[in-house]
């Protein structure tokens, strides 16, 4: 049995059955929709953390509404109750005229509700917005049914029939709003590893840990909180992160939840490294039937074996990871390193691909400068294609790195936008992104040419779309250490995409490091047609190989062999997983 304050399945049921009532309650108290969402999230977070201490769980709806009401009043300290409708999510395709009229109608409703007394506004919102019956409202508010009827009567008198009809319609829209992701994001905020949210993650962890007692009923949630806190401090203090991860494992053991223990052990093993740590994690995960953790642990075990020259064992573990993945659904995750099961498969596939590129003897003796195995995530949709996180390892061998060569990573790592339909219509696009340490950067995409011809090792490529990316830091502050670090390593990029081919050339230049930079050019490709994403085909099995050049434009292969291969391993929903493989070694 889970020893979390509230297990996921029970929480989902509680949320589904009570979200409308909580939303309606807060709706009657707060004048701004963004604040409504915040209070709703805080209410369900409170239920998650305090569930064991709630006495009357049979009437938890009343507890939730009371908590929501108290949080709203504490936040605003106001006696006036309003029901804002300006920012309700518009689920219907609209036009400017209709949107204007709807805004006017909502303002009329808002003014009418604002004129009601607090109890009447709350009762009306529960009845029309949340769809609760008179009996249910009486139970939620702790008043007689007659009082509810009286308040509804007063509300109906104040709200004309037409306004009530509109209010009912807004209630249906509200019921369709999906704020599950927002609530889930708050509950998992402490575990998110996005660089720009680490401070908030740490604060959430510390607050929650301070509120929880070190007792058996809290062991499970404390395990997760210490795991999440380790993520939050890992960039600044590795020793503190390690101590927190050890605490998470200790609390997970005390909880008796082996699935939780497997996840916490995976986090600890990832930081400690070594095959032994991952094999122990795999054993616990197998006992718990946690296949996602088994896949993750087997993958990293195989990579460690590869690093140590144990190629036979490495292949066995990597194939084991792919086998475990085949038993999972795309939604399964090991909840480690912000990864997922599909990423694990692509990373293992990349490792196996890299092993195929070098002779067995070279692998065993580690006769290379570096062996590359990464999973590059590519998000795709109607608005375009963007490069996101890059997972994996650059395994050092026994040879030194060549002068001017850099450890190989996917050139699309955290690149942001790669292609958008807008780039076929406009010459300039502006985008923003957060860097590795939370600094906001502005990216300007400039179309240099839409019909360029390139001579590449793969031959002549025509009709190339040539794009230049320039990065700046809005509000740059030289006294800010994080700003200075980003500025020092700030890069500009140029790349070329060709229809039905994909990425033909990409180059990076570092304005503050003139002796740095690199370029890749297409050397061979085997691309399957993709009519939807012609400039960046994302069909499974599509393959690209690249030649690599140093910052001076000299081919690496003059003195070093440099293999760089990219294959579309998996395409799932709005994400494609690219397996990047290759190596650097002296010419034989």
TORBAVEX-619785 format. One record per residue (C-alpha): x, y, z. Coordinates in steps of 0.02 Angstrom, whole numbers, plus 50000, padded with zeros to 5 digits. Each point is the difference from the previous one (the first is absolute). Layout:
<recs>
XYZ ...
</recs>
This chain:
<recs>
500005000050000 500655017349957 500495010650149 499855016449906 498745011750083 498904996849850 500344987349863 499875005549819 498424990449959 499055006450152 500605017649968 499434999449818 498264994450058 499935013350134 500535013349876 498794994549865 498514999550118 500355016650089 500925011349879 498415008749940 499425003750177 501705006750052 500145010149841 498255007050025 500385004750180 501595009349956 499145007549848 498825009150116 501425007150104 501375005849882 499955013649867 501354993149886 499994983149912 501874997150018 499825001450188 498544987849995 501124986849922 501345003050132 498784997950145 499234984349923 501754992649985 500455004650179 498374992350062 500334983249920 501825000550054 499415002550178 498854984949980 501454989849933 501165004150145 498705000150141 498884985949945 500414988850149 499515013650124 498305003749921 498724992650121 498434998849895 500624993049835 498214995349952 499635018449981 501695005649935 499135011649877 499505011250145 501805000050062 500635004549827 498755014249976 500365006850173 501874999449970 499795008449830 498925013550078 501255003350140 501475000749879 499095012249888 499485011350143 501744999650076 500745004849833 498875014449961 499305005350171 498505007249910 498175000450041 499455002249821 499674984249901 500175000449812 499814987149865 501215004649859 499654992549831 501195009749887 501364986849992 499004983849984 500844988749874 499185001949831 499734982349938 499115005249841 500865007049847 499565018450003 500075016149906 500355017550063 498195005849999 499334985050094 501435000650126 499625018450033 498164996450028 500384985550116 501195011050099 498625013050020 498774986550054 501234993350128 500315017350069 498135001950024 499934983650096 501525005050103 499185016450052 498404991050046 500894986950106 501075013450081 498415007950067 499514984150094 500474996750180 501404987550031 498924985150053 498775002949857 501415001549872 500784983850063 498344990749997 499605006249824 501724995149935 499874982650075 498274997449925 500285006949826 501884998549973 500374984150096 498334991849961 499694994850181 498274995750066 499175009050145 500364985350115 501834999449947 500215018750026 499244998750173 501254986450044 501475009849928 499565016250089 499334992250159 498335009049993 498184993749991 499264996749828 498745013750034 501415012650016 500714994349833 498295002149918 499825017350076 501715005549937 499634993249826 498355009450001 500905016350043 501304996549867 498714996549866 499105016250041 501635009749977 500534990349846 498735001549861 499524984549904 501145004349854 501505001950114 499624983350084 499974991649829 501705007449960 500664994850170 499444982149968 500895000449833 501605006250084 499834985750124 500044987649857 501555008349930 500824999550171 499634981550017 500954997149839 501515009650058 501454988650032 500955006250150 500584982550047 501705003549926 500165015950104 499584990950162 501174985849955 501375012549958 499845007750173 500084983150086 501544995449899 500785017350000 501304994250124 500534986449878 500125010249843 501775002849941 499705014449882 501415011950039 498895015350017 498944991850137 501334993150117 499785013750129 498124997250005 500284981250010 501175001950148 498785011650089 498574987949972 501044985750070 500565009450154 498245006050038 499254982749982 501374991450100 499775012550141 498144996350006 500184981150005 500414990150154 501344986549994 498754986150024 499504983949911 498525007549909 501145013149921 501504989349952 499464998349819 499735018449966 501595004750092 500944988049887 499335009049847 500305017250073 501834996350039 500194992749826 499275015849925 501065011250111 501544990849940 499535004749822 499795018150052 501715001950082 501014988449888 500695014049890 500665010250147 500474987050131 500324982249944 500404994050177 498365006950068 499084991949856 500814983350037 499515001350184 498205004049953 499934985149880 500664988650137 498625006550113 498724996749864 500574981949987 499974998050189 498225006650014 499464989549851 500654984350089 499045004850157 498425002649898 500004982049939 499545006049824 501194990749885 499485009649845 500425016150088 501624992550064 500484995149822 499725017749938 500995007950142 501414987449976 500055004249815 500275018450041 501394995550122 500804987849878 499985012949862 501005011950109 501184987050071 500284990849837 500704982549982 499234983849941 499764993550178 498825014250046 498934997649845 499944981150020 499375001650178 498705012349937 499504987849863 499794986050129 498855010350111 499015006249849 499784982149938 499324994850171 498785014549993 499524996949818 500555017749958 500504997049819 500345018349961 501365000650134 500654983249937 500205007449826 500885015550066 501174990250114 500444987249866 500385013849876 501205009050116 500764983550058 500394996149817 500785017149976 501114997750152 500544983049934 500415008049834 501045013150088 500974986350088 500324990349839 498794985850045 499204999949828 499154983150012 499145004550163 499605017349931 499064992749852 499054988250116 499455014250115 499545011749857 498944986849916 499224996750169 499535018550012 499184999449829 499084984050049 499335008450157 499475014849896 498984988949885 498914995450151 499595018150041 498725012549940 500625017149938 499335008050160 501084989350114 501475008750079 501354996450126 499825017950066 501885002349995 501025013349909 498375006749927 500084985449882 498734987649936 499974982249939 500105004949816 501565010250033 500774984850083 499734989749844 500755013349887 501515002050113 500304981250005 499794999349811 501295013849979 501234990450107 499774984349897 500195010149839 501645007550062 500634982650043 499644994349823 501055014149928 501634994250082 500854982949995 499794989450156 501845001050043 500015019049993 498505000450114 500744988250129 501665009350004 499095016849997 501095005749856 499045015849965 499935017850063 498144999450031 498504988949966 498355009049980 498274993950045 498565012050022 498145001649984 499485016749927 498205004950032 499115009149860 498305007550032 498895001849848 498265006749968 499005012349899 501055014750059 501644992149946 501474989350055 501155003750146 501534991950076 499834996350184 501024990550129 501434988449953 500274984650109 501434987850002 501864999250021 501615004849916 501134985550052 501855004550007 501244987349934 501894998450021 500475012449864 500125018850030 498765011449914 500655007749839 500425018549997 498495010349954 498794985550025 498645000750129 499084986250086 498594995649884 498235004350045 498485001049890 500085016649907 498155002150035 500164999050189 498935013550081 500045009249835 498195005350011 499085002549838 500734990649851 498645002449871 498305008349995 498745002949860 500215018550041 501784999549935 499314997349826 498995016050013 501045012050104 501845004750003 500165002350188 499324990950152 500305003750184 499984986550134 500524998550182 500754985850101 500784997050170 501824994650003 500744986550109 500105011650151 498325008649983 500525015449901 498745005649871 500745001749825 499225008049847 500264990949835 499815008749832 499734988549851 500455008249835 499674991949832 501555003149895 499384990549847 498604988249951 500804993149843 501844996850033 501104986549921 501324991450107 501474989149952 500184986850136 500914983450021 498324992149956 499955009649835 499085015449938 498455004350102 498785012649926 498555010550063 500755002050174 499195011150131 501425009950080 499665006750177 501085009950120 499695000450188 500655014350108 499904998950189 499915014850120 499605002150186 498605012750030 500455011850141 501794993650006 500785004250168 501914998550008 499894999050190 498934984349986 501134984650004 498724989249910 499835013249863 501895001049980 500164981149985 498674998949865 500775014749908 501714991750002 499354984049918 498665008349894 499944992749825 499335004849831 499494986649877 499684998049815 499154985049923 499284993949837 498484988849976 499504991849836 498284993049954 499934981050014 501784999950066 500035008850168 501505008150084 501355002749868 501245011150090 500145008150171 501365011050073 500275008350168 501015015550039 500405006650174 500215019049989 500985000850163 501114985149958 500675002849824 501034984050001 498474989250033 498634993449890 499604985549887 499044995149845 499124984349939 499544995949821 498954986249929 501054985249941 498624987449964 498154997850031 498624987349986 498395009450035 498254993149988 498695012149932 499105011250123 498755011349912 499535009150161 501785004750052 500925001149834 501395011350065 500334988350146 499354982449962 499594990750161 499544982649938 500674985450101 501594992949928 500535015649905 501895001650008 501275014049978 501904999550008 501075015650017 501785005749969 500715010950138 501135015349985 500935009950133 499875018750033 501235003649860 498984990149876 501244985749989 499264982749978 500254989250153 500354984849893 501725006349945 500774993550161 498514992850093 498564988749959 498415008950055 498374990749976 498355008950033 498384990949964 498215004750039 498514988249987 498165002650039 499754986450129 498205003250054 498615012449964 498705001150138 498585012750000 500815017349989 501774994250037 501314991749891 501504991150078 501625000849899 501414987850039 501655009049975 501534988849990 501825001649946 501795001250057 501645009649987 501664990849982 501695001749916 500144993449824 500624982249993 
</recs>
